[in-house]
Amino acid sequence: MITLTPIGWVRGGRAAAEDDAWDAEQARIELDTTRFGPEALLGLDSFSHAEIVFHFDRLPEDQISTGARRPRGNPDWPLTGIFAQRGRNRPNRLGVSVCRVLRVEGTVLHVAGLDAIDGTPVLDIKPVMSGFQPRGAIREPDWARAIMERYW
């Protein structure tokens, strides 16, 4: 058994999950101040982007997918395994998003383009470093590119 405790929560931004146009959304990640002080975010404002790991806590367990489905239910797209897509109906309901760092104020991280809704538990924050980005060309199917056309 693995037990994870949120490090903080998303505040602001969207109240409901929607599929597209996340780039204009601004939100805050408020750290749990019983566990973290301002030093936990020290230096993060020198990075342009942060990777946020969060929990899709409002997704009912009966909506979790463990096999294959058509991305976004689109009958024109191929049947695709849950681990070959990034939908929220994942077995452990974990989300990962790269967003822009706007500023840090004490124990609050202000971000833009985070595709998590208000109240979402945040499990981790990592700075985006170019050395951790993919080496070489990225290959993806046409349906994945089509999903992202309006996502940001």
Phi and psi in degrees as GROMACS dihedral restraints (atoms count N, CA, C in turn):
[ dihedral_restraints ]
;  ai    aj    ak    al  type     phi  dphi    fc
    3     4     5     6     1  -113.6    20    10
    4     5     6     7     1   130.0    20    10
    6     7     8     9     1  -115.8    20    10
    7     8     9    10     1   124.7    20    10
    9    10    11    12     1  -114.4    20    10
   10    11    12    13     1   139.3    20    10
   12    13    14    15     1  -114.1    20    10
   13    14    15    16     1   127.9    20    10
   15    16    17    18     1   -56.9    20    10
   16    17    18    19     1   142.4    20    10
   18    19    20    21     1   -88.7    20    10
   19    20    21    22     1   -14.3    20    10
   21    22    23    24     1   177.1    20    10
   22    23    24    25     1  -168.8    20    10
   24    25    26    27     1  -140.6    20    10
   25    26    27    28     1   150.1    20    10
   27    28    29    30     1   -75.8    20    10
   28    29    30    31     1   133.2    20    10
   30    31    32    33     1  -126.5    20    10
   31    32    33    34     1   132.5    20    10
   33    34    35    36     1    85.4    20    10
   34    35    36    37     1  -171.3    20    10
   36    37    38    39     1    76.5    20    10
   37    38    39    40     1  -150.3    20    10
   39    40    41    42     1   -75.4    20    10
   40    41    42    43     1   147.8    20    10
   42    43    44    45     1   -93.5    20    10
   43    44    45    46     1   -19.6    20    10
   45    46    47    48     1  -130.9    20    10
   46    47    48    49     1   146.9    20    10
   48    49    50    51     1   -74.5    20    10
   49    50    51    52     1   127.5    20    10
   51    52    53    54     1  -133.0    20    10
   52    53    54    55     1   158.1    20    10
   54    55    56    57     1   -80.1    20    10
   55    56    57    58     1   -28.0    20    10
   57    58    59    60     1  -129.6    20    10
   58    59    60    61     1   172.5    20    10
   60    61    62    63     1    61.8    20    10
   61    62    63    64     1    47.4    20    10
   63    64    65    66     1   -83.1    20    10
   64    65    66    67     1   -20.3    20    10
   66    67    68    69     1   -59.9    20    10
   67    68    69    70     1   -32.6    20    10
   69    70    71    72     1   -80.3    20    10
   70    71    72    73     1   -11.6    20    10
   72    73    74    75     1   -70.8    20    10
   73    74    75    76     1   133.5    20    10
   75    76    77    78     1  -117.0    20    10
   76    77    78    79     1   142.0    20    10
   78    79    80    81     1  -149.8    20    10
   79    80    81    82     1   172.8    20    10
   81    82    83    84     1  -119.5    20    10
   82    83    84    85     1   147.7    20    10
   84    85    86    87     1  -111.9    20    10
   85    86    87    88     1   113.4    20    10
   87    88    89    90     1   -99.4    20    10
   88    89    90    91     1   117.7    20    10
   90    91    92    93     1   -69.8    20    10
   91    92    93    94     1   154.4    20    10
   93    94    95    96     1   -72.3    20    10
   94    95    96    97     1   105.4    20    10
   96    97    98    99     1   -74.6    20    10
   97    98    99   100     1    -5.2    20    10
   99   100   101   102     1   -78.6    20    10
  100   101   102   103     1   -16.0    20    10
  102   103   104   105     1  -116.7    20    10
  103   104   105   106     1   -26.0    20    10
  105   106   107   108     1  -132.5    20    10
  106   107   108   109     1   141.9    20    10
  108   109   110   111     1  -107.8    20    10
  109   110   111   112     1  -177.9    20    10
  111   112   113   114     1   -58.3    20    10
  112   113   114   115     1   -25.9    20    10
  114   115   116   117     1   -63.3    20    10
  115   116   117   118     1   -21.9    20    10
  117   118   119   120     1   -64.3    20    10
  118   119   120   121     1   -28.4    20    10
  120   121   122   123     1  -103.0    20    10
  121   122   123   124     1     3.2    20    10
  123   124   125   126     1   -57.3    20    10
  124   125   126   127     1   124.8    20    10
  126   127   128   129     1    91.3    20    10
  127   128   129   130     1   -14.8    20    10
  129   130   131   132     1   -64.6    20    10
  130   131   132   133     1   -27.7    20    10
  132   133   134   135     1   -71.1    20    10
  133   134   135   136     1    -7.1    20    10
  135   136   137   138     1   -86.6    20    10
  136   137   138   139     1    -2.3    20    10
  138   139   140   141     1  -102.9    20    10
  139   140   141   142     1   146.2    20    10
  141   142   143   144     1   -78.4    20    10
  142   143   144   145     1   -29.1    20    10
  144   145   146   147     1  -137.0    20    10
  145   146   147   148     1   153.5    20    10
  147   148   149   150     1  -131.8    20    10
  148   149   150   151     1   148.2    20    10
  150   151   152   153     1  -100.7    20    10
  151   152   153   154     1   125.0    20    10
  153   154   155   156     1  -111.1    20    10
  154   155   156   157     1   128.5    20    10
  156   157   158   159     1  -105.2    20    10
  157   158   159   160     1   126.9    20    10
  159   160   161   162     1  -141.0    20    10
  160   161   162   163     1   171.1    20    10
  162   163   164   165     1  -113.7    20    10
  163   164   165   166     1   127.1    20    10
  165   166   167   168     1   -75.3    20    10
  166   167   168   169     1    72.8    20    10
  168   169   170   171     1   -70.4    20    10
  169   170   171   172     1   -19.6    20    10
  171   172   173   174     1   -97.8    20    10
  172   173   174   175     1     5.2    20    10
  174   175   176   177     1   -83.6    20    10
  175   176   177   178     1   116.7    20    10
  177   178   179   180     1   -62.4    20    10
  178   179   180   181     1   143.5    20    10
  180   181   182   183     1   -59.3    20    10
  181   182   183   184     1   -28.3    20    10
  183   184   185   186     1   -73.5    20    10
  184   185   186   187     1    -5.0    20    10
  186   187   188   189     1  -100.8    20    10
  187   188   189   190     1     3.1    20    10
  189   190   191   192     1   -72.0    20    10
  190   191   192   193     1   137.7    20    10
  192   193   194   195     1  -105.0    20    10
  193   194   195   196     1   139.0    20    10
  195   196   197   198     1  -121.8    20    10
  196   197   198   199     1    -7.0    20    10
  198   199   200   201     1  -116.0    20    10
  199   200   201   202     1  -130.4    20    10
  201   202   203   204     1  -114.0    20    10
  202   203   204   205     1   150.8    20    10
  204   205   206   207     1  -154.1    20    10
  205   206   207   208     1   168.2    20    10
  207   208   209   210     1   -86.4    20    10
  208   209   210   211     1   126.1    20    10
  210   211   212   213     1   -51.2    20    10
  211   212   213   214     1   129.7    20    10
  213   214   215   216     1    55.5    20    10
  214   215   216   217     1    19.7    20    10
  216   217   218   219     1    68.7    20    10
  217   218   219   220     1    15.1    20    10
  219   220   221   222     1   -77.0    20    10
  220   221   222   223     1   116.4    20    10
  222   223   224   225     1   -67.2    20    10
  223   224   225   226     1   -15.2    20    10
  225   226   227   228     1   -82.7    20    10
  226   227   228   229     1   -11.4    20    10
  228   229   230   231     1  -101.3    20    10
  229   230   231   232     1   153.0    20    10
  231   232   233   234     1   -70.8    20    10
  232   233   234   235     1   154.6    20    10
  234   235   236   237     1   -62.2    20    10
  235   236   237   238     1   126.1    20    10
  237   238   239   240     1  -135.8    20    10
  238   239   240   241     1   134.0    20    10
  240   241   242   243     1   -63.2    20    10
  241   242   243   244     1   150.5    20    10
  243   244   245   246     1   -57.5    20    10
  244   245   246   247     1   -31.0    20    10
  246   247   248   249     1   -85.6    20    10
  247   248   249   250     1     1.0    20    10
  249   250   251   252     1  -109.2    20    10
  250   251   252   253     1    19.4    20    10
  252   253   254   255     1  -148.4    20    10
  253   254   255   256     1   172.9    20    10
  255   256   257   258     1  -118.2    20    10
  256   257   258   259     1    23.0    20    10
  258   259   260   261     1   -61.7    20    10
  259   260   261   262     1   159.0    20    10
  261   262   263   264     1   -78.2    20    10
  262   263   264   265     1   -10.8    20    10
  264   265   266   267     1   -81.8    20    10
  265   266   267   268     1    41.1    20    10
  267   268   269   270     1   -81.6    20    10
  268   269   270   271     1   154.8    20    10
  270   271   272   273     1   -54.2    20    10
  271   272   273   274     1   -41.9    20    10
  273   274   275   276     1  -101.9    20    10
  274   275   276   277     1     6.9    20    10
  276   277   278   279     1    52.8    20    10
  277   278   279   280     1    40.0    20    10
  279   280   281   282     1   -97.3    20    10
  280   281   282   283     1   136.7    20    10
  282   283   284   285     1  -116.6    20    10
  283   284   285   286     1   148.4    20    10
  285   286   287   288     1  -135.0    20    10
  286   287   288   289     1   130.4    20    10
  288   289   290   291     1  -142.7    20    10
  289   290   291   292     1   138.4    20    10
  291   292   293   294     1   -98.1    20    10
  292   293   294   295     1   125.3    20    10
  294   295   296   297     1  -132.1    20    10
  295   296   297   298     1   165.6    20    10
  297   298   299   300     1   -81.1    20    10
  298   299   300   301     1   136.5    20    10
  300   301   302   303     1   -84.8    20    10
  301   302   303   304     1   119.7    20    10
  303   304   305   306     1   -90.5    20    10
  304   305   306   307     1   -48.0    20    10
  306   307   308   309     1  -172.3    20    10
  307   308   309   310     1   165.5    20    10
  309   310   311   312     1  -121.0    20    10
  310   311   312   313     1   131.9    20    10
  312   313   314   315     1  -129.9    20    10
  313   314   315   316     1    98.4    20    10
  315   316   317   318     1    62.5    20    10
  316   317   318   319     1  -114.6    20    10
  318   319   320   321     1  -101.7    20    10
  319   320   321   322     1    21.1    20    10
  321   322   323   324     1  -120.9    20    10
  322   323   324   325     1   126.3    20    10
  324   325   326   327     1  -103.5    20    10
  325   326   327   328     1   121.4    20    10
  327   328   329   330     1   -95.5    20    10
  328   329   330   331     1   128.4    20    10
  330   331   332   333     1  -133.9    20    10
  331   332   333   334     1   163.2    20    10
  333   334   335   336     1  -131.0    20    10
  334   335   336   337     1   142.7    20    10
  336   337   338   339     1    81.2    20    10
  337   338   339   340     1    20.6    20    10
  339   340   341   342     1   -85.3    20    10
  340   341   342   343     1   122.3    20    10
  342   343   344   345     1   -93.5    20    10
  343   344   345   346     1    55.3    20    10
  345   346   347   348     1  -132.1    20    10
  346   347   348   349     1   147.8    20    10
  348   349   350   351     1   -92.3    20    10
  349   350   351   352     1   164.2    20    10
  351   352   353   354     1   -53.4    20    10
  352   353   354   355     1   130.3    20    10
  354   355   356   357     1    92.5    20    10
  355   356   357   358     1    -5.1    20    10
  357   358   359   360     1   -65.0    20    10
  358   359   360   361     1   131.9    20    10
  360   361   362   363     1   -69.6    20    10
  361   362   363   364     1   131.5    20    10
  363   364   365   366     1   -99.9    20    10
  364   365   366   367     1   130.3    20    10
  366   367   368   369     1   -99.7    20    10
  367   368   369   370     1   -27.3    20    10
  369   370   371   372     1  -164.6    20    10
  370   371   372   373     1   156.9    20    10
  372   373   374   375     1  -132.6    20    10
  373   374   375   376     1   129.8    20    10
  375   376   377   378     1  -133.1    20    10
  376   377   378   379     1   139.4    20    10
  378   379   380   381     1   -70.3    20    10
  379   380   381   382     1   147.1    20    10
  381   382   383   384     1   -87.0    20    10
  382   383   384   385     1   121.4    20    10
  384   385   386   387     1  -117.3    20    10
  385   386   387   388     1   134.3    20    10
  387   388   389   390     1   -57.3    20    10
  388   389   390   391     1   -32.2    20    10
  390   391   392   393     1   -65.5    20    10
  391   392   393   394     1   -18.7    20    10
  393   394   395   396     1   -95.4    20    10
  394   395   396   397     1    -3.5    20    10
  396   397   398   399     1   -74.3    20    10
  397   398   399   400     1   161.1    20    10
  399   400   401   402     1   -56.7    20    10
  400   401   402   403     1   142.1    20    10
  402   403   404   405     1   -95.0    20    10
  403   404   405   406     1   126.9    20    10
  405   406   407   408     1    88.5    20    10
  406   407   408   409     1  -176.5    20    10
  408   409   410   411     1   -70.8    20    10
  409   410   411   412     1   149.5    20    10
  411   412   413   414     1   -99.2    20    10
  412   413   414   415     1   131.9    20    10
  414   415   416   417     1  -109.9    20    10
  415   416   417   418     1   134.4    20    10
  417   418   419   420     1  -152.0    20    10
  418   419   420   421     1   152.8    20    10
  420   421   422   423     1   -73.9    20    10
  421   422   423   424     1   161.4    20    10
  423   424   425   426     1   -58.0    20    10
  424   425   426   427     1   -38.4    20    10
  426   427   428   429     1   -63.3    20    10
  427   428   429   430     1   -34.7    20    10
  429   430   431   432     1   -67.4    20    10
  430   431   432   433     1   -40.0    20    10
  432   433   434   435     1   -65.1    20    10
  433   434   435   436     1   -39.5    20    10
  435   436   437   438     1   -64.8    20    10
  436   437   438   439     1   -40.5    20    10
  438   439   440   441     1   -58.0    20    10
  439   440   441   442     1   -40.1    20    10
  441   442   443   444     1   -81.5    20    10
  442   443   444   445     1    -7.8    20    10
  444   445   446   447     1   -56.5    20    10
  445   446   447   448     1   -37.6    20    10
  447   448   449   450     1  -115.9    20    10
  448   449   450   451     1     2.9    20    10
  450   451   452   453     1   -63.3    20    10
  451   452   453   454     1   -46.8    20    10
